[in-house]
Amino acid sequence: MKFAVLDFETTGTQSVGEIIQVGLAIIEEDRSISRVYGSYVKPGTPIPPFITGLTGITDDDVKDAPELDEMMMELVPLLDDVVLVGHNVAFDFHFLQNALDRCGYLPFQGRILDTIDFLKICFPSLTSYQLGSVSAHFGVTHDRPHQADSDALATALVLLKCLEELYELPLLTIQRLCELFTEEDSDLGWYFDGLLREREAETLQPEGDLTFYRQLALAVGDWTELAPPRDEHAENPLANLSFTDYMDEVTKRLKDTLPQYESREAQDIMINEVMTALAEDKHLLIEAGTGTGKSLGYLLPAIYQSVRTNEKVMVSTHTINLQDQLRERDIPLLTQVVPFPFKAAIFKGRGHYLCLRKFEHKINKKDFISPREDALTAAQMIVWLTQSESGDDEELNLSGRGGDFWETVASDTDSCLGRSCPWFRKCYYHRAKHEAGIADVVITNHSKLFADVKAGHQLLPAYEHLVIDEAHHLEDVAGKHLGMHMKHFTVAHTLSRLYKDSRNGQLPALRQILQSSGSEEASEWSGVIDRIYPDLLTVKETWDALSDKLFSLLPERSDAGAGEAGQLVMRLIPARKPKDWDELVALENTMNLTLSDIIRKGDKMLNEMRDQESQSSADSLVTDISGLFKDLASIREQVRFFMGLNDDNVVYWLEANGNYRSKSLQMYAVPVDVSSQLKELFFDKKKSIVLTSATLSVDKSFQFMIDNLGLNEAAEEGRLMTSLLPSPFKYREQALLVIPRDFPSVKGSVGDARFVDTLVQSLSEAAKTTRGRMLVLFTSYKMLRQVYDPLKEALASQEITVLGQGVEGGSRSKLIRRFQDSAASVLLGTSSFWEGVDIPGEALTCLAIVRLPFQPPNHPLAEAKSELLQAQKKNPFMKLSVPQAVIRFKQGFGRLVRTAQDRGIVIVYDTRVIESHYGKYFLYSLPGPKMEHMLTDQMVPRIAEWLEDGGAS
C-alpha cells in the first residue's frame, strides 16, 4: 500500500478559492517517506489578508510561481496508484478534483483516507485533532504550520504514528474494528479489511497486559481483586507519628521530588487550619487565593486524618475539570511524598461510566442511528477499552454526535443488572464504587454530593468529614439539585428511545424478539406493546403542545440581558398565574393520566417476563425498558410538581432560546433559600466541613457566605473557624489596576454610540500596547456583539486577531486554545469566562473589565431572593447584589496573575468603582494590586510605561 499525503493552501473555502500552494508526501510500502514535493502556485486573484495571516503566504511569494497547469503536470504522475490521504481530506480532495478537471485530466479514482478518522480511532483520548496540537503531542517537528509541504509531511508522520499504533493492538480488537466497517462500502472499511488479512497472517500477536472477555480486549481485570491500600492487621502507620512529624517528612520528600519546591506561608497556614478543623470536629471557611496550592493544602491533612482515624474524608469539587486535575497532577505527586501507602479515589456521577453490557449489545446489534458516525464512535471506544482503567467518558474525545451515542451506553441505576450482569466484575462503575469504598480520601463533585443526599446516601460511601473546594458554587448547585430542572429534550429523548417508529426503539426491538418466539404469552405481550404505542404518541403530542404553549408565554425580549445570546426567561408566580393557565393544566392532566396508564401496563408486562426465566435473549432489553419506564415516572412527577405552582418557597421559571423555540424549553423550580436545607443536611449532620475557594469573603468578611450557606448557628456555638490566607504573590509589583475616571457610563445592557466608540478606541489602543494577549470580560452578550466588529476592524492592520465568544462558534475551551496558540489576539467573553479559565504566563497580559458583574436583577432567582430580603427588612442591593458581584469580580481579577512570575494590567471601565458608595467593596476585596485612576487618554501611556519598567516604579 503506497500512500500519498496531500495538502493544499488556498485563497478561500471549499466552494470558491484558488490553490496557492501544494504539498505532497509519499509513503512507500515499507512505511518510509520517500519524497516530499512542494510548490507555490500562482492564483488568478490576490490573496486575502486573513489567509496571509494564517499561512504567512503573501502575494509576493506567488507572483513568479508556476501556473496551475504547470504544477499539475508535476503532481499528476505522483498520484498514480496511491491511496490518497489528507487531514480533513474532503477539503483537499475537492480542490484536487477541480484542478484535475480544469487542466483536462480524468478525475482521481483511487481510495481516499482521512488522518482525522485514524487519529480518532487510534488515539481516542487526544484532546484535539488539530494538526498543530497533534504534531506537538507526538513531538513531530512541524516547522511551518499552515504551509502545504510542512503540513503534508507532518500529516504523513502522524499517519505513520497511527499505523504503528494499529500494529500494537491485539488481533481481537482489529477483528472488532473490521466488523464495524464491513457494512458500509467505505475506503476505511477497505483499509481495515486489508489490515486484518495482513495481521491474521502473522504468527506472533501482541497481547500486552490485556484481559480478553466476551470478544472485547480490556485494559482492566476484575475489580474484585483490588486490595485495600494497607494490610488491615498491620499497625496503623500513624500510630506514633504526630502531624508535625508527618508534615516534616512530607516537606523533605517534596523538596527531593520537586527541586523548585519552596514552602509557602499561606499553604502552611492552610494545612494547619484544615488539620485543626478535622481533628476538633469544627467547620472551616478558608479563602485561599490563586497560587496558594490549596489542593495540597487540604489533601495532606485529609490523608493524615483519614488514615489515622480510619474514617474516610470526602472531597468535593464543582467542576469535573478540577477533579481530573487532582487525579492527573496532585494525587500522583502525593503518592510519592506521603511516607506510607494510602488511596485517593475519584468517584463521579454514574453517567460518566461506560456500561459494558449496553456497549456490547449496541455493537453486536449495530444499533446505530447514523451509521458512519456511530461506527467511528464505536471504533474509538473499542480501542479506548484497551487503554482505559476507569471507563470514564472524560477520557474520550467524542465529537459531533458522539455525545448522543454515549447516552445510550452510559451506566445508570435503572438499567443495571447488578450481580447478575455478565460484566459485573469488569464493570467500571462498580470498580469506581469499590475503589471509593476502600479509599482513604474520595474525590467527588458537588452534583454527586447532592444526588447522594437525595438518594438517601446510597451512592457515596459513608463519611463524617468533608472538604468542599470551589465552595462559592455550593449554593447554586444545591438549589439546582434540591429543586427541579427539566429540558424539553429530556422528555422527547426518553419517548423516542422507547418508540421512534415501528422499527426503531427499545419496545419495537422487544416486540421483534417476542414475534420470533411464538409462545402464547409472547403474543399476549406483543399485544400489550401494540396498545402502548398509541399512548406514547399521545404523550409526545401532548408534551409538544404543552411545550409550545409554555414557550408562547415567554416575552419576545430584544435585549437578552438575563443570559447569553437569545436566551428568554420568564418567572411564574403562584399567586399570579398567567391567563388561560387552566388550558395548560388540562394538557398536563392528559399527559399524567396517559403516562400512568403506560407505566401500569408496561410494568405489569415486564414483571411477568421477569418471572418467566426463559426469556434470556430479551433480558437486557427488559432491564433497559424498565429503566425507561422509571424515567417516565419521574418525568410525570416533575411536570406535575412544576405545573402545580403551589409552593411559595420555590421560584418557578421557564427558559428557552429564541432561535430553537419550544425545542429548547427548560423548566426550573428552585428553593429561594437553601441555607436551612444545607444546615440540616450537612452542617448539623457531619463532624467537620471545610469550605474553600479563592473567593469567599467580601471586604475581608465571611458574613455573606455564613448567611447564605446556613452557618450562623455553627458560628454562634463556636463550631465555625474562618481564615483569610495572605496572598503568596507580590500583587503591588505584579499587577496594576487602572480606572479611566472620565469614561462614559452605561444604562442597561446596551451601550450608546458614544460609549461603544470610546470603548473600542480605548481597547484597541491598549491592545496595541500589550500586543494583544488581552481578555475582555463583558456582562452582556449584546454589548460584546456591539464591540466585536468595530474592534476587529480597528486591529486588522496591526495583525491582532479578535476572538468573540458566541460569534466564532466553537466551545469555550476551543476559544481559549485558539487564544493561547495565536501570537497576538484579544478574546471577548461573557459570563462563563469570568472564572475557571486558566491562562498562565505570557498569553494573558491585560484584563479589561467592561462592567461590574452584577447579575441581571430581573433573573427569577435573583428577584425572589430580593423579595425575601425585603420581607426581612434588609436591603437586597447591599445584602445580595453587591456581594455576589464582588465575588464574581474577584474571580475575574484572578484570571490575570496565575504564577509568581506573571505580570499584568487590569482596566476597569466601570467608573462606579470610584464614584458609588459601594465601589470600595470591589476594590478593597482585591488582593492588593497597585491601583491608579486617571483620564482615559493618559491610560495607555501609563500602561506602556509600567510594562517597560518591569513594575519597578
N, C-alpha and C positions, 0 to 999 in steps of 0.2 A: 504494500500500500504506500503510494507516494503522495505526500500532502503538499499543496501549495497554499501558503498563508497570505491572504491578500488584505491590503488596507489602502483606502483612498482618502485623501483630504479633498474637500470640495467647497464650493462657494455657498452652498445652501443645503436645504433639506432634501428629502428623497425625491419629491416630485419635480423640483426645479433645482438647477445648480450645475456648475461646471467642475470637472476634475482639475485640481491644481497640482496634485502630487500623487504618485503611486508608490507603493512599497510591496514587494513580494518576497517571501522567504520559502525556499524549497526544502522539505524534509524528505530524505531518502528512506528506502525501506529499512535500513539499519538504524533508523532514527538519528542520523546525523544531519546537521543543517549544511547543505552543500553550496547554497548560493543565496545571497540577499541582493535583490535588484531594486534600485530606487531611481526615480526621476521626477523632476518638476514637469509640469505640463502647462502650456500657455493657454489660459482660458480666454473666451471671447468677451468677458466682461471684467470690470475692475473687482478686486477682492474687497468684500465688505469689512469695515473696521473690526467688527466683533470676531470675524474669522481670523483676522490678523492677530487680534488679542489672544485668541485661543491657540493658534498654531504657530504664531511668530512668522508666518509666511507673508511677505509683502509683495506689492505689485512689481517692485524692482527685481525680486528673486525670480519671477516668472517671465520677465519681459523678453529674455532671449531663449526661453525654454523651448523644447520641441513641441510641435503642434500635436493634437490628439492622435491623428492617424500615424505620425512618425512613431510616437510612443507605443501605439498598439501593435505596430509591426514587430517591435522587440518583445512585447508582452505575450502576444498570442501563442508563439511557439512554446513558451514556458508552461502554458496551460494544457498541454497535450497529455491526456491520460493521467490526470491527477485528481485527487479528492480536494475540492476547494474548501478552505477553512477561513473563518473570519470571526472577529469578536463583535457579536451582533451582526452576523453575516448578511442578513437580509438587506441592510443598507448598502454594503459594498457590492453585493450581487446585483442589486437594482442598477447601480451605476455601470457595472461591467456589461450587463445586457444592453443597456442604452448605447454604450460606447461601441460594442461589437456591431450593433445594428447600424449606427451612424457611419461606421467605417466599412460597412459592407461585408462583415463576417457572419457566419452562422452563429446562432445563439449557443451558449455553453450548455452542454447536455449532461455533464458529469454529476457526481454526487456532491452534496454540499453539507458541511457540518459547522456547528457553531460552538466556539470555545466556551460561551456562557453556559450552554447546556452541560458541557463536560465538567465545568467548574462546579455547577450546582450539584451534579451527581457525585463527583469525587470529593469535593470539599464542602459538605453541606453546612458547615458551621462558620464559613468565612463571613465577616460582617458586611463586606461589599464585594460586588463582582466587577467593579470598575477596573479598567486595565491598570491604571496607575497604582491603585492601592493593592491589587493582586500582585503586581510585579514587586512592590515594596515588601509585601508579605513573604514572597518566596525568595527575596533577595536577588531578583533578576535585575541586571543593570538595564535601565530604561532611560537613556540619556536625554532624549528629546521627546517627551510625551507630546502627542498630537502632531508628530511629524511621521509621514507614512512609513518610511523604511524602518525607523526606530520602533514604531508601533507594530509593524509586521514581524520584526524579529522578536519583540517582547511577547507577542501573541504566540509565536512558534514555540518559544521557550516554555510558556505557560501550558501549551498543548502537550509538550513532552512531559511536564510535571504530572499532568492528568493521566497520561498513558502509563507512566511509571506506577502511579497510584493504582490503576486498574489491574496491573500485573501483580500487585501485592495482595489484592483481595482474594479471599478463598473462592474456589470454584463454585460452591453453592450460591454465593452472592451473585456471581456473574450469571449463573443459570436463572436466578430470580429476575435479574435486570433484563435479561434477554426475553423472558416470558412477557414482561410488562410491555415491551415494544413490538412484540410479534404482530399483534392485531393490525396496527396501522402500518401502511406500506411506506415507512419513512426511512430517510437515509440514516437516522440514528439507529433504527431497528436493524437496518442492513449492517451497520458497523458492529453492533453488539452480537449479531448473528455470527459474523466473521470472527470476532474476538473469542466467542465461546468455542467455536470449532478449533481455533488455534490453541486455546487453553486446555481443551479436553485431550489434545494430542500429547501434552506434556506429562512426563511420568511423575515428577516431584511437584506437589502442590503446596503453596504456602498456607499454613493454618493459623499461625500466631497463637496467642493465648485465648482463642475464642471458644465459646460454648455453642454447640450446634444442637438446635432443638426445634422440632416440628418444621423443618425446612427453612429455618432462619438462622443466620450466624449472629451471635450476640457478644458484646464485649463483657457481659457480666454473667456470673454463675448464679447460684441460689442465694438469696439474701438471708435465708435461714442459717447460713454458715458464718455470717458476720459475727465476730466475737466482740464483747464489750471492751472498752479501751484498757481496763486494768483487771487483773485477776481478783475475783470477789473476796477470796480468802486471804489475800496478801494484806499486809499492814497498809493503812492509809498513808500515801506519800507525804501528806501534810500534817501527820500526827504531831511531829515535833518541830515543824517549820513555821515560824511566825511570819506574818505578812511582810514585815520589813526584810527578813532574810530572803524570802521568796523574791521580793522585788529587786534586792541587790543582785541575786543570781541572774534574774531575767535581764537586768540592765547590763550586766557583764556580758551575757551572751548576745544581747542586741549589738553591743559595740563590736564584738567579734564578727557578727554576721553582716552588719552594715557599717563599714568603716566610717561613713559620713554621719553616723548617728550621734546626736548630742541630746542630752536630756533637756526638756523644755519645761520651764517653770509651770506654765499653765497645765501641761499634761500631768506633771507630778501632783499638782493640787487636785486635779480631776480624779486621778487614780485613788487618792486618799479619801476624797469626799464620797466617791461611789462605794468604796470599801466600807466606810463608816455606815452609810445608809443601809447597805446589805446586811452588815453584821448586827446593827442595832434595830433592825426592822423599822426603818423610817422611810418616808418618801423624800425624793430629792428633785428639785428643779435646778438644772445646771446649764447655763448658757456658755457654749464653747465656740468661739469664733473660728473662721477659716484658719487652718494651719495649726490648730491645737493638737491634731492627731487624736480626735475623740474616739475613733473606733477602738484603738488600743486602750484609750482612757477608760472605757467601760469593760472591754473584753478581759483585760488582765485581772481586775478584781472579780469579775463574774466567774472566771475559771477557778480562781482560788476559793471563792465562796462555795461553788457547787461541788468541787472535789472534796473540800474539807468537810462539808456537812452532808454530802450525798444527796443534796436537793438540787434539782435542775434550776438553771436560770434561763428564762426565756428572753430573747432579744427580738424586738420588732422594728422593722424599718418601714418607711412609707412607700419607697419605690423598690421595684424588683431590681432596678439598676444598682442600688446600694447593696442589696442582698448579694448580687453576683460579684460586686467589688470585694465584699467581705470574703466571699468564697475563693476568689481568684488571687487576692492580694494579701489580705490580713491574716487569714487562717493558716496558709502555708508558712508565713513568717512566724506566727505564734508556735506552730508545731516545732519549729527549730529552736525557739528561745525559751519555751517553758520547760523546766527541768524534770518533767515526768510526763508519761503518756496521758493525753486527755482527748475527748472527741467533741468537735463542734459540728452540728448537722444543720443543713439548710432544709427547711420544710415549707413548701409553697402551697398555694391553693391547688385542689385536686386537678382542676382543668389544665394545669401546666404539665401533667404527666401523661405519657402515651399509654393507652390501653392496648396491650399486645394482642389480646383476643379480638378486639374490634379491627385492629390493623390487619391481622392475619385474614380475617373474614373478608375485609374490603379488597385486599389484593388478590385473594384466591378467586373471589367472585367478579373481580374487576368492576366493582360497583362505583363507576366513575361518572361524574356529571359532565365535565368537559374533558374528553379522552386524552388529548395531547398534554394539557397542563397537569391533569391529575396523575398521568403516568409518570411525568417528570418529578412531581412532588413525591410520589410513592418511591421512585428510584432514589431520590435524595435520602428518604427515610430508611430504605433498606441498607444503604451504605452507612448512614448515621448509626444504625444499630450496632455496627461492628466497631464503633468508636465511643459511643456514649455510655457513661456509667450511671447517669441519672435519669435518662429518658425525659429530660426537661425541655419543653419547646423553646425556651430562650436560647438554647444552643443552636437552634436551626435557623437558617436564613430563608424563611418561606416568603416567596414574593407573590404578587398578584393574588390568584385565587387560593394560594396555599393556606391562608387563614381559614377559609371555609372547609377545606379538606381536613385541617387539624380538628375542627369542631366535631367532625364525625368519628374521629378515632381517639379523642381525649378521654381520659379516665373520668368516670363520675359515679357518685354513690348509687344512683338508682339503677344503673345497669351493671352493677358489679356482682359477679357470682361468688366472690369471696373464696373460701377454701375449696369450693367445688370447681373452680376455674382451672383448666389445664395449665394456665400460665401463672398460677398463684405464686409459686416460689421464685418466678423470674420477674414478677410484677414491679414496675418502677414505683408506683405509688406506695405499695406495701413495703418496698425497700426503704423509701424515704421515711415512712411512718416507723418502721422498725429502727432505722438509724436514729431517728429523733428519740425513740424510746430508750436506747442505750447511751445516748449522748449526755454530756455534762451541760453543754450550752446548746440551745436550739435557736436558730435564727429564722424568724418567720416575718410576715409583713402585717401591717395594720388590718388589712382586709380579712386575712385569715384569723387574726385575733378576735375580730367581732363575729366572724362566721362561727368560730368555735363557741363563743358565748351563746349565740343563737341556737346552736345545735346541742345545748346542754353539756358543753365540754366533752364532746365525743371525738373532736378532731385532733386536738393537740394533747401531748402528754401532760399530766398534772404538773403545776408549777406554783410556787409561792412568791418567787422573786422575778421581777420583770423590768427590763430596760427598754424604754421607748425612744428610739432615735428619730430624728426629723419630727419631733413631737409637736411642732406648731401646726401639723396637719391633723392631729388626733381628733379635734372637734369635728372637722369636716367629714372625715371618714366615718366617725361614729354616727353622725346624722344620716349619711347615706345607708349605713348598714342597719341602724335601729329603725329607720323609716323604710320607705319602699321606693324603688326606681325601676321603671319598666319601659322597654322600647317597643314600638310598633313591630319592628323586625323580629323581636324575640317570639312573639305570638305567631307571626306568619311563618317563621322558620320551623317552629315546632310542628305546626299543622302540615307544612309541606314535607317534613321528614316522615310523618305518619302516612300521608297520602298526597302524592303530587298529581298522579293521574292513574289510570287503571294498571299501568305497567311499572310506575316508579313510586317508591316509598316503602316503608317497613311493612305496612299492612298488606299491600299487594304481594310483597315477597313472601309473607307468611301464607297468604291465600294460595300462592302457586305450589308451595310445599304440601299444603293440605289437599289440593286437587290431585296431586300425584299419589297420595297415599290411599285414596279411595275407600277409607273406612266410613262407617256410619257417622261416628262423632265428627269426623273430618268434614263431612258435607254439612252437618249442622253448624259447625264453627264457621265454615265458609259463608253460610247464610248470615250469621251474626255480622261477619265482616262486611258483607254486602249491605246490610242495614245501617252499619256505622258510616259508610261513605257519604250518603246524602247529608247526614247530621254534621259531618266535618265540613262539608261545603257550606251548610247553613252558618256554622260558627265563623268560617272565613268571611262570608258575605257580611254577616252582622258586625264582625270586628272591623272590616273595611269601612262599613257605613259609619260606625261609631267613631273611628279614627278621622274620617272626613269631617264629621260634624264637630268633633273636638278641635280639629285643625281650623275650621271656619270661625271658631271663637277667637282665635289669635288675631290681634290687631296687625294689619299690614303696616308695620312701622318702617319708616325710611331710615332712621338712624339706628343702627344695631348697637346701641350703647351698652346693653347688658351683656354682650358677649362678642364672639368673633363674627366673621362675615355672615350676614344673612340669618343670624340666629334670632328667632322670635320667641318671646317669653310672655306668659300670662299667668297671673295668680288667680286661683279660685277661692273665694271666701265663703265659708259655710253659711254665714248669715245673709249673704247677698248672692244667691245662686243666679247664674245667667238665665235670661228668659228662655223659655222652651226647654229647660233642663229636664223636664218630665219625659220629653221625647227620647232624650239620651238615656235616661234611666230605664225606659222601656226596652231600648235596644240591649242594654246591659243585662236586663232581666231575661230576655230571649236567649242571649248568649249563655247566661248562667245555667238556665234550665237545660239547654241542649247539651252543654258540657257535662252536666251532672248525669244526663242520660247516657252519653257516650262512655263516661268513666264507669258507670254502673255495669253496662253491657260488657264493656271491654274487660274489666277486672274479673267479672264472673267467668268469662270465657278463658282468660289466661290462668285463673286458678284451677279450672277444670283440666286445662292442658298440663299444668304442673303435676297434677295428681296422676295423670297418665304417664307413667315413666317412659313409655316407648318413644315419645316424640323427640328423639335426640337431635335430629338434624335441625329442628326448629328451636332448640334450647336457647342459643344465644339471641335469636330473634325475639323470643318470648321475653327474655330479660330486658332487651333494649326497648321493646314496645311498652313493657310495663313501666320502664323509666320515663318514657314519653308521656304516658298517662299520668304519672305523678307530676310531671311538668304542667300538664293541662290543669290538674287540680290546683297547683299553686298559682297559675295564671288566673283561674276562676276566683280564688280568694283575693288576690291582689287587686284585680279590676273592681271587684265588689267593694273592697275597702276604699279604693280611690273614689269611685263614683258615689259612695255613701256620703262623703264630705261631712262627717259628723263628729270630728274630734277637734275641739278648739285649741288644743296644744300642738296641733300639727299644721304645718304650712303645706298647702296643696298648690302645685303649679304645673303648667304644660310648657314644653319647649319643642320647637321644631325649626327646620331650616327652610327659608323661603323658596330655595331652589328645588328641594326634594319634596316639598309639601307634606301630605299626611304620611308618606312613607317614612319620614324622619321624626315622626311624633314620639315624644318621650313624656311619661307621667312621673311626677315626683310627689312624694308625701313624706316630709321630714319633720321630726320633732323640733319645735322652736328652740328649746333649751335642752341640751343633752347633759348638762352638768350633774343633775341629780342621778341620771342613769349611770354616768361614769363613776360617780361616787359609790353607788350601790354595787355595781358590777365589778369594779376594780379596786378603788381606794379603800373601801371597807373590807373587801374580801382578802386582798393579798397582803403579805407581811411587808413587802417593800417594793416600791415602784420608782424607778429613776427615769426622769424625763429630760432628754437633752436635745439641743438644736442650736444652730448658730443664732437663732432669733427667737428668744422667749421673753426678753424684757423690753419695756417701753420706758424711755427716760430713766434707765437704771432701776426700774421697779418691776416686780413679777406679778403685781396685783391683777392685771388683765387676765393672765393665764390662770391664776388661782381662782378667780371668779368663774371663768368660762369652763374650766375642767372639773369644777366641783371639789376644790381642795381647801375651801375655807375652814371646814371643821377640823381637818388634819392640822391646819396651821394653828388653830386655837388650842388644840390639845398638845401642841409641841411635837407632833409627829412629822412635821414638814421642814426639811432643810432647804435653803436656797443658796445658790452660789453663782456669782458672775465672774468668769475667769478673765484674767488680764490677757490682752491680745499678744500673741507671740511676734507680731510684726511691728516694725517701726513705722507706723502709719504717717507720722508727720513728714518723714523723709520719702515714703513710698507713694503717697497719694496726695494729689492737690485737687480740692473741690472748688470750682468756680461758679459763681452765680451772676449772670448779667442782670443788674438790678433795674435797668430801664427797659427790660424785654416786654413786648406787648402781652396782655393777658387774654385768656380764653373763657368763654361761657359755654358750657355744654361739651359735647364730644366732637364738635366740628370747629376747625379754626377758620376765622375770616381771612380774606385775601392778604391783609397786611401781616397777620400772624404767620401764615404759611410762607409768604415771601421772605420775611425776616428769618424764619427758622431755616428754610432751605439755604439761604445765603450763609447764615452762621454755620450750619452743619457742613456745607461744602468747604468753607474756609478752614474750619477745624480739621476736616478730613484730609485736606491738602497738607496741613502742618504735621499731622500724625501719620501721613502716608496710608490712609485707610485704617485698617486694624481698629475699627470702631463699631461698637454695638449701640444701637439707638433703641431705647425702650419707650413704647407708646402705651397708653391705657385704652385707646380706642382704635379699632381696626380701620375705621373710616378716616381718621387723621393720618394713619400710616399710608393709606392709599393716596391721600392728598399730597403727601410729601414725596412719594416714590418716584413718579415720572419726572417732575422738575429736578429732583436731586440727581437722578440718573443722567439727565441731560447736562447738568452743571459739572458733573465729574467725568463725563465721557472723554473730554480732551486730555484729562490727567491720567487716563488708563486706570481709573479706580472703579471697580465693579460695585454695583449696588444690588444687594440681595434682599428681597422682601418676603416676609412670612405670608403665605396665602396668596402671594402674587405669582411666585415662581412655580408653585406646585412642589411636591416633594415633602417628605416628612421633616419634622424638627431636626432629627439627628442628621439627615442628609444636608440640610441647610448649614448646620454647624460645621459639618465636614467640609463643605464647599468653602465656607468662610475661612477655615483653618488652612485649606490647601492653596488658596489663591494668595498671591503676594500682597495685593492691596485691595481690600474690599470693605464695604460698610454694610452691616447687617441690620435690617429694621425688624423688630419683633414686638409682639404684644404679649398678653398675659402669660402664656406658658414659658416665655423666655426670661421672666423675672427671676426664676430660680432653677436650680438643678442643672444649669449649663456650666460646664467646666472647661474653660479655655485658658490654660495656664500659659505664661511666657509671652513671647513677642506678639502672638497672633492678635492679642487684645491690648491696646494701649489706652484707648479712650472710651469712656462710657458716657452716653448722653441720656439724661432722664428728661423726657419732654414734659410730662405732667406728674404730679404726685399720684401714686397709685391708689386713689380712693376707689372702693368698689362702687359700681353704679348703684345709687341709693334706691333705684326702682327694682332691683332684683328682689324677687318674692321673699327669699330667706332674710335678706338684709332688712327689708321692710317690716317683716313680722318681728324680728329681733328688736327693731327700733320701737315698735308699738309696745312690746313687753317692757322695755326700759322706761318708756314714757309712763306706763301704768305704775311703775315703781318710783315715779317722780325723779328719774335720773335723766341726764342729758345724753341722748343717743349719739350725738355727734362726737362728744368728748369721750364717751364710755365705749363706743363701738367703732365708729368710722375712723377716728384718728388712730387708735391703737392698731387696728387691722392694717391701715395704710402704712403706719410706721414699720410694722413687721415686714411688709412687702418691700418697702423702701430699703430696709436693711438687707433683705435678700438680694435686691437688685445691686446695691452697692457691693455686696460680697462677690459679685461676678468678677470684679476688677483685679483685686490682689489675691492671687491663689498660692503664691510661694514667697519666701523671704527675698527672692531676687526680683519679683515683679515690681514694675513701677507704672503709674498711670494717672490719668486725669479723669475726673468726673465733672460733667457740666450739668447743672440743674437749671433748666429753662423756666421752671415754675417759680415766679417771684414770691408766691405765698410763703415760701420757707423763711423769707426775711420780713415780709410785711404783716403776716397774720399773727394773732396771739398764740396759735397752736404750732406755728412753724418751728419754734425752738425744739419741740419734742422730736421732730425729724432729725435736726442737726445734732442735738445732744445725744441721740441714741446711737450715732455712728461711733466707730472705734477710734476717733481722734485723728482724722486726716487734717492737713493744713487747709483752712477754709478762707476764701477771699471773695469779696464781691466787688464788681467794677462795672463800668459802662460796657455795653455789648461790643463796641468797636475796639476796646482795649484788651478784649479777652484773648484773641488769637495771638497777638504779640507776647502776652504773658505766658501762654501755653508753650510757645516756641522757646521762650527764654528758660522756662522751668525744665523742659525736656533736655535742652542743651547743657544746663548746669549740672545735670545728674542730681538735681534736687538739693544742691549744696546751699543755695541762698536761703 
